[in-house]
Amino acid sequence: MEKLQVLTERGWELVVGYVGQHIETTPNRVDALPRKHPDIAHRILEEFQKDFPNREFRLA
């Protein structure tokens, strides 16, 4: 299943969610978005791109 990733100064990291304007990351693929519904992965990607236009995201 594809997971949402964000490009950080440390490279690509898995996204678990966000609090305010801070994106939370995790090393664990199980905890990364989307957790249970792979069919909404592209919608989640679009929402993060809209909410954080200055950050780079991908599904991988």
C-alpha distance matrix in Angstrom:
0.0 3.8 6.4 10.0 12.6 16.4 19.0 21.6 24.8 22.9 20.2 16.6 15.6 12.7 13.9 14.7 17.2 20.7 24.3 26.8 26.2 24.6 20.8 19.7 17.4 16.1 15.6 13.4 9.6 10.0 12.3 10.6 10.0 8.7 9.3 9.6 9.3 6.4 9.5 11.2 9.1 11.9 14.6 13.7 13.9 17.1 18.6 18.2 19.7 22.5 23.2 23.1 24.5 25.7 22.3 19.7 16.0 13.0 9.3 8.1
3.8 0.0 3.8 6.9 9.3 13.0 15.6 18.5 21.7 20.2 17.3 13.6 13.0 10.4 11.6 13.2 15.4 18.6 22.3 24.5 23.5 22.0 18.3 17.6 15.4 14.8 14.6 13.2 9.5 11.0 12.4 9.6 8.7 8.0 9.9 11.2 10.4 7.1 9.7 10.4 7.3 9.4 12.4 11.4 10.7 14.1 15.8 15.1 16.3 19.3 20.1 19.8 20.9 22.1 18.7 16.0 12.3 9.2 5.5 4.8
6.4 3.8 0.0 3.8 6.4 10.1 13.1 15.6 19.0 17.6 15.0 11.3 9.9 7.0 7.9 9.5 11.8 15.0 18.7 21.0 20.1 18.4 14.6 13.8 11.6 11.3 11.7 10.6 7.3 9.1 9.5 6.3 5.7 6.1 8.3 10.7 10.6 8.4 11.3 10.7 7.3 9.8 12.1 9.9 9.4 13.1 14.1 12.7 14.4 17.5 17.7 17.2 18.8 19.7 16.2 14.0 10.3 8.2 5.3 5.4
10.0 6.9 3.8 0.0 3.8 7.0 10.4 13.0 16.6 15.8 13.4 9.7 8.5 6.0 5.7 8.3 9.7 12.3 16.1 18.0 16.7 15.2 11.5 11.5 9.9 10.8 12.0 11.9 9.5 11.5 10.7 6.8 5.6 7.0 9.9 12.8 12.3 10.5 12.6 11.0 7.4 9.0 10.7 7.9 6.7 10.5 11.2 9.3 10.9 14.1 14.2 13.4 15.1 16.0 12.6 10.7 7.0 5.9 4.7 6.7
12.6 9.3 6.4 3.8 0.0 3.8 6.8 9.4 12.9 12.1 9.7 6.0 5.2 4.4 5.4 9.0 10.6 12.5 16.1 17.9 16.0 14.1 10.5 10.6 8.4 9.8 10.6 11.7 10.1 12.9 12.0 8.4 8.5 10.5 13.0 16.1 16.0 14.1 16.3 14.7 11.1 12.0 13.7 10.9 8.9 12.3 13.0 10.2 11.2 14.8 14.6 12.8 14.3 14.3 10.6 8.5 5.5 5.3 6.1 7.1
16.4 13.0 10.1 7.0 3.8 0.0 3.8 6.3 10.0 10.2 8.2 5.5 5.4 6.5 6.5 10.2 10.9 11.6 14.8 16.0 13.5 11.8 8.6 9.8 8.3 10.7 12.1 14.0 13.2 16.0 14.4 11.1 11.2 13.4 16.0 19.3 19.1 17.4 19.3 17.1 13.7 14.0 15.2 12.3 9.9 12.6 12.9 9.5 10.0 13.4 12.9 10.3 11.7 11.0 7.2 5.8 4.5 6.6 9.0 10.3
19.0 15.6 13.1 10.4 6.8 3.8 0.0 3.8 7.0 7.8 5.5 4.5 6.4 9.1 9.9 13.6 14.3 14.5 17.3 18.2 15.2 13.4 10.8 12.2 10.5 12.8 13.4 16.0 15.6 18.8 17.5 14.3 14.8 17.1 19.5 22.8 22.7 20.7 22.5 20.6 17.0 17.0 18.4 15.8 13.0 15.3 15.9 12.4 12.0 15.5 15.1 11.9 12.5 10.7 7.1 5.6 6.4 8.4 11.3 12.0
21.6 18.5 15.6 13.0 9.4 6.3 3.8 0.0 3.8 5.2 5.1 6.1 6.9 10.2 10.9 14.0 14.6 14.3 16.6 17.4 14.4 12.1 10.2 11.3 9.8 12.3 13.1 16.2 16.7 19.8 18.1 15.5 16.6 19.2 21.2 24.7 25.0 23.4 25.5 23.4 20.0 20.2 21.3 18.4 16.0 18.2 18.2 14.5 14.5 17.5 16.3 13.0 14.0 11.6 8.5 8.4 9.7 12.0 14.7 15.1
24.8 21.7 19.0 16.6 12.9 10.0 7.0 3.8 0.0 3.8 5.6 8.4 9.7 13.3 14.3 17.3 18.0 17.4 19.2 19.9 16.7 14.4 13.2 14.0 12.6 14.6 14.9 18.4 19.3 22.6 21.0 18.7 20.1 22.8 24.6 28.2 28.6 27.0 29.1 27.1 23.7 23.9 25.0 22.2 19.7 21.8 21.8 18.1 17.9 20.7 19.5 16.0 16.7 13.7 11.2 11.4 13.2 15.3 18.0 18.1
22.9 20.2 17.6 15.8 12.1 10.2 7.8 5.2 3.8 0.0 3.8 6.9 7.8 11.6 13.5 16.3 17.8 17.9 20.0 21.3 18.6 15.7 13.9 13.8 11.4 12.5 12.0 15.7 16.8 20.2 19.0 17.1 19.1 21.7 23.1 26.7 27.5 25.8 28.4 26.7 23.2 23.9 25.3 22.4 20.1 22.7 22.9 19.2 19.4 22.6 21.4 18.1 19.2 16.6 13.6 13.1 14.0 15.3 17.3 16.6
20.2 17.3 15.0 13.4 9.7 8.2 5.5 5.1 5.6 3.8 0.0 3.8 6.4 10.1 12.4 15.7 17.4 18.0 20.6 21.9 19.1 16.6 14.2 14.3 11.6 12.6 11.9 15.1 15.4 19.0 18.3 15.8 17.4 19.8 21.5 24.9 25.4 23.3 25.7 24.3 20.6 21.0 22.9 20.2 17.7 20.4 21.1 17.6 17.5 20.9 20.3 17.1 17.8 15.7 12.4 10.8 11.3 12.1 14.1 13.3
16.6 13.6 11.3 9.7 6.0 5.5 4.5 6.1 8.4 6.9 3.8 0.0 3.8 7.0 9.5 13.0 14.8 16.0 19.1 20.6 18.2 15.8 12.7 12.7 9.8 10.8 10.3 12.9 12.5 16.0 15.4 12.6 14.0 16.1 18.0 21.3 21.6 19.5 21.9 20.6 16.8 17.5 19.5 16.8 14.4 17.4 18.2 14.9 15.1 18.7 18.4 15.6 16.6 15.1 11.4 9.3 8.6 8.9 10.5 9.8
15.6 13.0 9.9 8.5 5.2 5.4 6.4 6.9 9.7 7.8 6.4 3.8 0.0 3.8 6.4 9.6 11.8 13.3 16.3 18.4 16.5 13.6 10.3 9.5 6.2 7.0 7.1 9.7 9.8 13.1 12.0 9.5 11.4 13.9 15.3 18.9 19.7 18.1 20.8 19.3 15.8 17.2 18.7 15.6 13.9 17.2 17.4 14.1 15.2 18.6 17.6 15.3 17.1 16.0 12.2 10.9 9.5 10.0 10.8 10.4
12.7 10.4 7.0 6.0 4.4 6.5 9.1 10.2 13.3 11.6 10.1 7.0 3.8 0.0 3.8 6.6 9.4 11.8 15.2 17.7 16.4 13.7 10.0 8.6 5.4 5.5 6.4 7.5 6.9 9.8 8.6 5.7 7.8 10.3 11.5 15.1 16.1 14.8 17.7 16.2 13.0 14.9 16.3 13.1 12.1 15.7 15.7 12.8 14.7 17.9 16.9 15.3 17.5 17.2 13.5 12.2 9.7 9.6 9.4 9.2
13.9 11.6 7.9 5.7 5.4 6.5 9.9 10.9 14.3 13.5 12.4 9.5 6.4 3.8 0.0 3.8 5.7 8.2 11.7 14.2 13.3 10.9 7.1 6.0 4.5 6.3 8.9 9.5 9.0 10.7 8.3 5.3 6.1 9.0 10.5 14.2 14.9 14.3 16.8 14.7 11.9 13.8 14.3 10.7 10.3 13.6 12.8 10.0 12.6 15.2 13.9 12.8 15.5 15.7 12.2 11.8 9.3 10.1 10.2 11.3
14.7 13.2 9.5 8.3 9.0 10.2 13.6 14.0 17.3 16.3 15.7 13.0 9.6 6.6 3.8 0.0 3.8 7.2 10.3 13.5 13.6 11.1 7.9 5.6 5.3 6.1 9.4 9.0 9.0 9.4 6.1 4.5 5.6 8.4 8.9 12.6 14.0 14.3 17.0 14.8 12.8 15.2 15.1 11.4 12.3 15.4 13.9 11.7 14.9 16.9 15.1 14.7 17.9 18.4 15.3 15.3 12.8 13.5 13.0 14.0
17.2 15.4 11.8 9.7 10.6 10.9 14.3 14.6 18.0 17.8 17.4 14.8 11.8 9.4 5.7 3.8 0.0 3.8 7.1 10.0 10.5 8.8 6.1 5.2 7.1 9.3 12.9 12.8 12.8 12.9 9.5 7.9 7.3 9.7 10.8 14.0 14.9 15.6 17.6 14.7 13.1 15.1 14.1 10.3 11.6 13.9 11.6 9.5 13.1 14.5 12.1 12.3 15.8 16.6 14.1 14.8 12.7 14.3 14.3 16.2
20.7 18.6 15.0 12.3 12.5 11.6 14.5 14.3 17.4 17.9 18.0 16.0 13.3 11.8 8.2 7.2 3.8 0.0 3.8 6.4 6.9 5.5 4.3 5.1 8.5 11.5 15.2 15.8 16.1 16.5 13.0 11.5 10.8 13.2 14.5 17.6 18.2 18.9 20.5 17.3 15.8 17.1 15.7 12.1 13.0 14.6 11.8 9.4 12.7 13.5 10.4 10.5 14.2 14.9 13.0 14.7 13.5 15.8 16.6 18.8
24.3 22.3 18.7 16.1 16.1 14.8 17.3 16.6 19.2 20.0 20.6 19.1 16.3 15.2 11.7 10.3 7.1 3.8 0.0 3.8 6.0 5.3 6.5 7.3 11.1 13.9 17.7 18.5 19.3 19.4 15.7 14.8 14.3 16.5 17.5 20.5 21.2 22.3 23.8 20.5 19.3 20.5 18.8 15.4 16.4 17.5 14.4 12.3 15.4 15.5 11.9 12.2 16.0 16.4 15.2 17.5 16.8 19.4 20.4 22.5
26.8 24.5 21.0 18.0 17.9 16.0 18.2 17.4 19.9 21.3 21.9 20.6 18.4 17.7 14.2 13.5 10.0 6.4 3.8 0.0 3.8 5.6 8.1 10.2 13.9 17.1 20.8 21.8 22.4 22.8 19.2 17.8 17.0 19.0 20.4 23.2 23.5 24.5 25.5 21.9 20.9 21.5 19.4 16.4 17.2 17.5 14.2 12.3 14.8 14.2 10.4 10.8 14.4 14.9 14.6 17.4 17.4 20.4 21.9 24.4
26.2 23.5 20.1 16.7 16.0 13.5 15.2 14.4 16.7 18.6 19.1 18.2 16.5 16.4 13.3 13.6 10.5 6.9 6.0 3.8 0.0 3.8 6.5 9.7 12.9 16.5 20.0 21.5 22.0 23.0 19.6 17.7 16.9 19.2 21.1 24.1 24.1 24.5 25.5 22.0 20.5 20.6 19.0 16.0 15.9 16.2 13.4 10.9 12.7 12.4 8.8 8.0 11.4 11.4 11.2 14.3 14.9 18.2 20.3 22.7
24.6 22.0 18.4 15.2 14.1 11.8 13.4 12.1 14.4 15.7 16.6 15.8 13.6 13.7 10.9 11.1 8.8 5.5 5.3 5.6 3.8 0.0 3.8 6.4 9.6 13.2 16.5 18.3 19.2 20.4 17.0 15.3 15.3 17.9 19.4 22.8 23.3 23.6 25.1 21.9 20.0 20.7 19.6 16.2 16.0 17.2 14.7 11.7 13.8 14.5 11.1 9.7 13.2 12.6 11.3 14.0 14.2 17.3 19.1 21.1
20.8 18.3 14.6 11.5 10.5 8.6 10.8 10.2 13.2 13.9 14.2 12.7 10.3 10.0 7.1 7.9 6.1 4.3 6.5 8.1 6.5 3.8 0.0 3.8 6.5 10.2 13.5 15.1 15.7 17.0 13.8 11.8 11.9 14.6 16.2 19.7 20.2 20.2 22.0 19.0 16.7 17.7 17.0 13.4 13.1 14.9 12.9 9.6 12.0 13.5 10.7 9.2 12.7 12.3 10.0 11.8 11.3 14.0 15.6 17.4
19.7 17.6 13.8 11.5 10.6 9.8 12.2 11.3 14.0 13.8 14.3 12.7 9.5 8.6 6.0 5.6 5.2 5.1 7.3 10.2 9.7 6.4 3.8 0.0 3.8 7.0 10.6 12.0 13.2 14.2 10.9 9.6 10.7 13.6 14.4 18.1 19.3 19.5 21.8 19.2 17.0 18.7 18.3 14.5 14.6 17.1 15.2 12.1 14.9 16.7 14.0 12.8 16.2 15.8 13.1 14.3 13.1 15.2 15.9 17.1
17.4 15.4 11.6 9.9 8.4 8.3 10.5 9.8 12.6 11.4 11.6 9.8 6.2 5.4 4.5 5.3 7.1 8.5 11.1 13.9 12.9 9.6 6.5 3.8 0.0 3.8 7.1 8.9 10.2 12.0 9.2 7.7 9.8 12.8 13.5 17.3 18.7 18.3 21.1 19.0 16.3 18.2 18.6 14.9 14.5 17.6 16.4 13.2 15.7 18.1 16.1 14.5 17.4 16.8 13.5 13.7 12.2 13.6 14.0 14.5
16.1 14.8 11.3 10.8 9.8 10.7 12.8 12.3 14.6 12.5 12.6 10.8 7.0 5.5 6.3 6.1 9.3 11.5 13.9 17.1 16.5 13.2 10.2 7.0 3.8 0.0 3.8 5.4 7.5 9.3 7.1 6.7 10.0 12.7 12.5 16.3 18.2 17.9 21.1 19.6 17.0 19.4 20.2 16.6 16.5 19.9 19.0 16.1 18.6 21.3 19.5 18.1 20.9 20.3 16.8 16.5 14.6 15.1 14.7 14.4
15.6 14.6 11.7 12.0 10.6 12.1 13.4 13.1 14.9 12.0 11.9 10.3 7.1 6.4 8.9 9.4 12.9 15.2 17.7 20.8 20.0 16.5 13.5 10.6 7.1 3.8 0.0 3.8 6.5 9.1 8.4 8.4 12.0 14.4 13.9 17.4 19.5 18.7 22.2 21.2 18.3 20.8 22.2 18.8 18.4 22.0 21.6 18.8 20.9 23.9 22.5 20.8 23.2 22.4 18.8 17.8 15.9 15.7 15.1 13.7
13.4 13.2 10.6 11.9 11.7 14.0 16.0 16.2 18.4 15.7 15.1 12.9 9.7 7.5 9.5 9.0 12.8 15.8 18.5 21.8 21.5 18.3 15.1 12.0 8.9 5.4 3.8 0.0 3.8 5.5 5.6 6.7 10.5 12.4 11.2 14.4 16.9 16.4 20.1 19.5 17.0 20.0 21.3 18.1 18.3 22.0 21.6 19.3 21.8 24.6 23.3 22.2 24.8 24.5 20.8 19.7 17.2 16.5 15.0 13.6
9.6 9.5 7.3 9.5 10.1 13.2 15.6 16.7 19.3 16.8 15.4 12.5 9.8 6.9 9.0 9.0 12.8 16.1 19.3 22.4 22.0 19.2 15.7 13.2 10.2 7.5 6.5 3.8 0.0 3.8 5.5 5.2 8.3 9.7 8.8 11.8 13.9 12.9 16.6 16.4 13.8 16.9 18.5 15.7 15.9 19.7 19.8 17.8 20.1 23.1 22.3 21.5 23.8 23.9 20.2 18.6 15.5 14.2 12.1 10.5
10.0 11.0 9.1 11.5 12.9 16.0 18.8 19.8 22.6 20.2 19.0 16.0 13.1 9.8 10.7 9.4 12.9 16.5 19.4 22.8 23.0 20.4 17.0 14.2 12.0 9.3 9.1 5.5 3.8 0.0 3.8 5.7 8.4 9.1 6.7 9.3 12.2 12.2 16.0 15.9 14.1 17.7 18.8 16.1 17.1 20.8 20.4 19.0 21.8 24.3 23.4 23.1 25.7 26.2 22.6 21.3 18.1 16.8 14.4 13.3
12.3 12.4 9.5 10.7 12.0 14.4 17.5 18.1 21.0 19.0 18.3 15.4 12.0 8.6 8.3 6.1 9.5 13.0 15.7 19.2 19.6 17.0 13.8 10.9 9.2 7.1 8.4 5.6 5.5 3.8 0.0 3.8 6.8 8.3 6.4 9.8 12.5 13.1 16.5 15.6 13.9 17.3 17.8 14.6 15.9 19.3 18.4 16.8 19.9 22.1 20.7 20.5 23.4 24.0 20.6 19.8 16.8 16.3 14.5 14.3
10.6 9.6 6.3 6.8 8.4 11.1 14.3 15.5 18.7 17.1 15.8 12.6 9.5 5.7 5.3 4.5 7.9 11.5 14.8 17.8 17.7 15.3 11.8 9.6 7.7 6.7 8.4 6.7 5.2 5.7 3.8 0.0 3.8 6.1 6.1 9.9 11.5 11.3 14.5 13.3 10.9 14.0 14.8 11.6 12.3 15.9 15.3 13.5 16.3 18.8 17.8 17.4 20.1 20.7 17.2 16.2 13.1 12.6 10.9 11.1
10.0 8.7 5.7 5.6 8.5 11.2 14.8 16.6 20.1 19.1 17.4 14.0 11.4 7.8 6.1 5.6 7.3 10.8 14.3 17.0 16.9 15.3 11.9 10.7 9.8 10.0 12.0 10.5 8.3 8.4 6.8 3.8 0.0 3.0 5.0 8.3 8.9 8.8 11.5 9.7 7.6 10.7 11.1 7.9 9.3 12.7 12.1 11.0 13.9 16.2 15.5 15.7 18.3 19.5 16.4 15.4 12.0 11.4 9.6 10.9
8.7 8.0 6.1 7.0 10.5 13.4 17.1 19.2 22.8 21.7 19.8 16.1 13.9 10.3 9.0 8.4 9.7 13.2 16.5 19.0 19.2 17.9 14.6 13.6 12.8 12.7 14.4 12.4 9.7 9.1 8.3 6.1 3.0 0.0 3.8 6.0 6.0 6.0 8.7 7.3 5.9 9.5 9.9 7.5 9.5 12.6 12.4 12.1 14.9 16.9 16.7 17.4 19.7 21.3 18.4 17.1 13.5 12.3 9.9 11.3
9.3 9.9 8.3 9.9 13.0 16.0 19.5 21.2 24.6 23.1 21.5 18.0 15.3 11.5 10.5 8.9 10.8 14.5 17.5 20.4 21.1 19.4 16.2 14.4 13.5 12.5 13.9 11.2 8.8 6.7 6.4 6.1 5.0 3.8 0.0 3.8 6.2 7.4 10.6 10.0 9.3 13.1 13.4 11.1 13.2 16.3 15.7 15.4 18.4 20.3 19.7 20.4 23.0 24.5 21.4 20.3 16.7 15.6 13.0 13.6
9.6 11.2 10.7 12.8 16.1 19.3 22.8 24.7 28.2 26.7 24.9 21.3 18.9 15.1 14.2 12.6 14.0 17.6 20.5 23.2 24.1 22.8 19.7 18.1 17.3 16.3 17.4 14.4 11.8 9.3 9.8 9.9 8.3 6.0 3.8 0.0 3.8 6.4 9.0 9.4 9.9 13.6 13.8 12.4 15.0 17.7 17.3 17.7 20.6 22.2 21.9 23.1 25.5 27.3 24.4 23.1 19.4 17.9 14.9 15.6
9.3 10.4 10.6 12.3 16.0 19.1 22.7 25.0 28.6 27.5 25.4 21.6 19.7 16.1 14.9 14.0 14.9 18.2 21.2 23.5 24.1 23.3 20.2 19.3 18.7 18.2 19.5 16.9 13.9 12.2 12.5 11.5 8.9 6.0 6.2 3.8 0.0 3.8 5.4 6.0 7.4 10.7 10.9 10.4 13.1 15.3 15.3 16.4 18.9 20.3 20.6 22.0 24.0 26.2 23.5 22.1 18.4 16.7 13.7 14.9
6.4 7.1 8.4 10.5 14.1 17.4 20.7 23.4 27.0 25.8 23.3 19.5 18.1 14.8 14.3 14.3 15.6 18.9 22.3 24.5 24.5 23.6 20.2 19.5 18.3 17.9 18.7 16.4 12.9 12.2 13.1 11.3 8.8 6.0 7.4 6.4 3.8 0.0 3.8 5.4 5.4 8.6 10.1 9.9 11.5 14.0 15.0 15.7 17.7 19.6 20.4 21.3 22.9 24.9 22.1 20.1 16.3 14.1 10.7 11.7
9.5 9.7 11.3 12.6 16.3 19.3 22.5 25.5 29.1 28.4 25.7 21.9 20.8 17.7 16.8 17.0 17.6 20.5 23.8 25.5 25.5 25.1 22.0 21.8 21.1 21.1 22.2 20.1 16.6 16.0 16.5 14.5 11.5 8.7 10.6 9.0 5.4 3.8 0.0 3.8 5.7 7.6 8.6 9.8 11.6 13.2 14.4 16.0 17.5 19.0 20.3 21.7 22.9 25.4 22.9 21.0 17.4 15.2 12.2 13.9
11.2 10.4 10.7 11.0 14.7 17.1 20.6 23.4 27.1 26.7 24.3 20.6 19.3 16.2 14.7 14.8 14.7 17.3 20.5 21.9 22.0 21.9 19.0 19.2 19.0 19.6 21.2 19.5 16.4 15.9 15.6 13.3 9.7 7.3 10.0 9.4 6.0 5.4 3.8 0.0 3.8 5.6 5.3 6.3 8.7 10.0 10.8 12.6 14.4 15.5 16.6 18.3 19.7 22.3 20.1 18.7 15.2 13.7 11.4 13.9
9.1 7.3 7.3 7.4 11.1 13.7 17.0 20.0 23.7 23.2 20.6 16.8 15.8 13.0 11.9 12.8 13.1 15.8 19.3 20.9 20.5 20.0 16.7 17.0 16.3 17.0 18.3 17.0 13.8 14.1 13.9 10.9 7.6 5.9 9.3 9.9 7.4 5.4 5.7 3.8 0.0 3.8 5.5 5.2 6.2 8.7 10.0 10.8 12.4 14.3 15.5 16.4 17.7 19.9 17.3 15.5 11.8 10.1 7.6 10.2
11.9 9.4 9.8 9.0 12.0 14.0 17.0 20.2 23.9 23.9 21.0 17.5 17.2 14.9 13.8 15.2 15.1 17.1 20.5 21.5 20.6 20.7 17.7 18.7 18.2 19.4 20.8 20.0 16.9 17.7 17.3 14.0 10.7 9.5 13.1 13.6 10.7 8.6 7.6 5.6 3.8 0.0 3.8 5.4 5.0 6.2 8.7 10.0 10.5 12.3 14.3 15.2 15.8 18.3 16.2 14.3 11.0 9.4 7.9 11.1
14.6 12.4 12.1 10.7 13.7 15.2 18.4 21.3 25.0 25.3 22.9 19.5 18.7 16.3 14.3 15.1 14.1 15.7 18.8 19.4 19.0 19.6 17.0 18.3 18.6 20.2 22.2 21.3 18.5 18.8 17.8 14.8 11.1 9.9 13.4 13.8 10.9 10.1 8.6 5.3 5.5 3.8 0.0 3.8 5.4 5.1 6.2 8.7 9.9 10.6 12.3 14.1 15.0 18.1 16.4 15.3 12.4 11.8 10.9 14.4
13.7 11.4 9.9 7.9 10.9 12.3 15.8 18.4 22.2 22.4 20.2 16.8 15.6 13.1 10.7 11.4 10.3 12.1 15.4 16.4 16.0 16.2 13.4 14.5 14.9 16.6 18.8 18.1 15.7 16.1 14.6 11.6 7.9 7.5 11.1 12.4 10.4 9.9 9.8 6.3 5.2 5.4 3.8 0.0 3.8 5.5 5.1 6.3 8.6 9.9 10.6 12.0 13.7 16.3 14.3 13.5 10.4 10.4 9.7 13.0
13.9 10.7 9.4 6.7 8.9 9.9 13.0 16.0 19.7 20.1 17.7 14.4 13.9 12.1 10.3 12.3 11.6 13.0 16.4 17.2 15.9 16.0 13.1 14.6 14.5 16.5 18.4 18.3 15.9 17.1 15.9 12.3 9.3 9.5 13.2 15.0 13.1 11.5 11.6 8.7 6.2 5.0 5.4 3.8 0.0 3.8 5.5 5.3 6.2 8.6 10.0 10.5 11.4 13.8 11.5 10.1 7.0 7.0 7.3 11.0
17.1 14.1 13.1 10.5 12.3 12.6 15.3 18.2 21.8 22.7 20.4 17.4 17.2 15.7 13.6 15.4 13.9 14.6 17.5 17.5 16.2 17.2 14.9 17.1 17.6 19.9 22.0 22.0 19.7 20.8 19.3 15.9 12.7 12.6 16.3 17.7 15.3 14.0 13.2 10.0 8.7 6.2 5.1 5.5 3.8 0.0 3.8 5.5 5.1 6.1 8.6 9.9 10.2 13.3 12.1 11.3 9.1 9.8 10.6 14.4
18.6 15.8 14.1 11.2 13.0 12.9 15.9 18.2 21.8 22.9 21.1 18.2 17.4 15.7 12.8 13.9 11.6 11.8 14.4 14.2 13.4 14.7 12.9 15.2 16.4 19.0 21.6 21.6 19.8 20.4 18.4 15.3 12.1 12.4 15.7 17.3 15.3 15.0 14.4 10.8 10.0 8.7 6.2 5.1 5.5 3.8 0.0 3.8 5.4 5.1 6.1 8.4 9.9 13.0 12.1 12.3 10.5 11.9 12.8 16.4
18.2 15.1 12.7 9.3 10.2 9.5 12.4 14.5 18.1 19.2 17.6 14.9 14.1 12.8 10.0 11.7 9.5 9.4 12.3 12.3 10.9 11.7 9.6 12.1 13.2 16.1 18.8 19.3 17.8 19.0 16.8 13.5 11.0 12.1 15.4 17.7 16.4 15.7 16.0 12.6 10.8 10.0 8.7 6.3 5.3 5.5 3.8 0.0 3.8 5.4 5.0 5.7 7.9 10.3 8.8 9.3 7.6 9.9 11.4 14.9
19.7 16.3 14.4 10.9 11.2 10.0 12.0 14.5 17.9 19.4 17.5 15.1 15.2 14.7 12.6 14.9 13.1 12.7 15.4 14.8 12.7 13.8 12.0 14.9 15.7 18.6 20.9 21.8 20.1 21.8 19.9 16.3 13.9 14.9 18.4 20.6 18.9 17.7 17.5 14.4 12.4 10.5 9.9 8.6 6.2 5.1 5.4 3.8 0.0 3.8 5.6 5.3 5.3 8.2 7.3 7.5 6.8 9.3 11.7 15.2
22.5 19.3 17.5 14.1 14.8 13.4 15.5 17.5 20.7 22.6 20.9 18.7 18.6 17.9 15.2 16.9 14.5 13.5 15.5 14.2 12.4 14.5 13.5 16.7 18.1 21.3 23.9 24.6 23.1 24.3 22.1 18.8 16.2 16.9 20.3 22.2 20.3 19.6 19.0 15.5 14.3 12.3 10.6 9.9 8.6 6.1 5.1 5.4 3.8 0.0 3.8 5.6 5.6 9.3 9.7 10.8 10.6 13.1 15.1 18.8
23.2 20.1 17.7 14.2 14.6 12.9 15.1 16.3 19.5 21.4 20.3 18.4 17.6 16.9 13.9 15.1 12.1 10.4 11.9 10.4 8.8 11.1 10.7 14.0 16.1 19.5 22.5 23.3 22.3 23.4 20.7 17.8 15.5 16.7 19.7 21.9 20.6 20.4 20.3 16.6 15.5 14.3 12.3 10.6 10.0 8.6 6.1 5.0 5.6 3.8 0.0 3.8 6.1 9.0 9.3 11.4 11.3 14.3 16.3 19.7
23.1 19.8 17.2 13.4 12.8 10.3 11.9 13.0 16.0 18.1 17.1 15.6 15.3 15.3 12.8 14.7 12.3 10.5 12.2 10.8 8.0 9.7 9.2 12.8 14.5 18.1 20.8 22.2 21.5 23.1 20.5 17.4 15.7 17.4 20.4 23.1 22.0 21.3 21.7 18.3 16.4 15.2 14.1 12.0 10.5 9.9 8.4 5.7 5.3 5.6 3.8 0.0 3.8 5.5 5.6 8.3 9.2 12.7 15.4 18.5
24.5 20.9 18.8 15.1 14.3 11.7 12.5 14.0 16.7 19.2 17.8 16.6 17.1 17.5 15.5 17.9 15.8 14.2 16.0 14.4 11.4 13.2 12.7 16.2 17.4 20.9 23.2 24.8 23.8 25.7 23.4 20.1 18.3 19.7 23.0 25.5 24.0 22.9 22.9 19.7 17.7 15.8 15.0 13.7 11.4 10.2 9.9 7.9 5.3 5.6 6.1 3.8 0.0 3.8 5.6 7.8 9.6 12.9 16.0 19.1
25.7 22.1 19.7 16.0 14.3 11.0 10.7 11.6 13.7 16.6 15.7 15.1 16.0 17.2 15.7 18.4 16.6 14.9 16.4 14.9 11.4 12.6 12.3 15.8 16.8 20.3 22.4 24.5 23.9 26.2 24.0 20.7 19.5 21.3 24.5 27.3 26.2 24.9 25.4 22.3 19.9 18.3 18.1 16.3 13.8 13.3 13.0 10.3 8.2 9.3 9.0 5.5 3.8 0.0 3.8 6.9 9.9 13.5 17.0 19.6
22.3 18.7 16.2 12.6 10.6 7.2 7.1 8.5 11.2 13.6 12.4 11.4 12.2 13.5 12.2 15.3 14.1 13.0 15.2 14.6 11.2 11.3 10.0 13.1 13.5 16.8 18.8 20.8 20.2 22.6 20.6 17.2 16.4 18.4 21.4 24.4 23.5 22.1 22.9 20.1 17.3 16.2 16.4 14.3 11.5 12.1 12.1 8.8 7.3 9.7 9.3 5.6 5.6 3.8 0.0 3.8 6.6 10.3 13.7 16.1
19.7 16.0 14.0 10.7 8.5 5.8 5.6 8.4 11.4 13.1 10.8 9.3 10.9 12.2 11.8 15.3 14.8 14.7 17.5 17.4 14.3 14.0 11.8 14.3 13.7 16.5 17.8 19.7 18.6 21.3 19.8 16.2 15.4 17.1 20.3 23.1 22.1 20.1 21.0 18.7 15.5 14.3 15.3 13.5 10.1 11.3 12.3 9.3 7.5 10.8 11.4 8.3 7.8 6.9 3.8 0.0 3.8 7.1 10.7 12.9
16.0 12.3 10.3 7.0 5.5 4.5 6.4 9.7 13.2 14.0 11.3 8.6 9.5 9.7 9.3 12.8 12.7 13.5 16.8 17.4 14.9 14.2 11.3 13.1 12.2 14.6 15.9 17.2 15.5 18.1 16.8 13.1 12.0 13.5 16.7 19.4 18.4 16.3 17.4 15.2 11.8 11.0 12.4 10.4 7.0 9.1 10.5 7.6 6.8 10.6 11.3 9.2 9.6 9.9 6.6 3.8 0.0 3.8 7.2 9.7
13.0 9.2 8.2 5.9 5.3 6.6 8.4 12.0 15.3 15.3 12.1 8.9 10.0 9.6 10.1 13.5 14.3 15.8 19.4 20.4 18.2 17.3 14.0 15.2 13.6 15.1 15.7 16.5 14.2 16.8 16.3 12.6 11.4 12.3 15.6 17.9 16.7 14.1 15.2 13.7 10.1 9.4 11.8 10.4 7.0 9.8 11.9 9.9 9.3 13.1 14.3 12.7 12.9 13.5 10.3 7.1 3.8 0.0 3.8 6.4
9.3 5.5 5.3 4.7 6.1 9.0 11.3 14.7 18.0 17.3 14.1 10.5 10.8 9.4 10.2 13.0 14.3 16.6 20.4 21.9 20.3 19.1 15.6 15.9 14.0 14.7 15.1 15.0 12.1 14.4 14.5 10.9 9.6 9.9 13.0 14.9 13.7 10.7 12.2 11.4 7.6 7.9 10.9 9.7 7.3 10.6 12.8 11.4 11.7 15.1 16.3 15.4 16.0 17.0 13.7 10.7 7.2 3.8 0.0 3.8
8.1 4.8 5.4 6.7 7.1 10.3 12.0 15.1 18.1 16.6 13.3 9.8 10.4 9.2 11.3 14.0 16.2 18.8 22.5 24.4 22.7 21.1 17.4 17.1 14.5 14.4 13.7 13.6 10.5 13.3 14.3 11.1 10.9 11.3 13.6 15.6 14.9 11.7 13.9 13.9 10.2 11.1 14.4 13.0 11.0 14.4 16.4 14.9 15.2 18.8 19.7 18.5 19.1 19.6 16.1 12.9 9.7 6.4 3.8 0.0
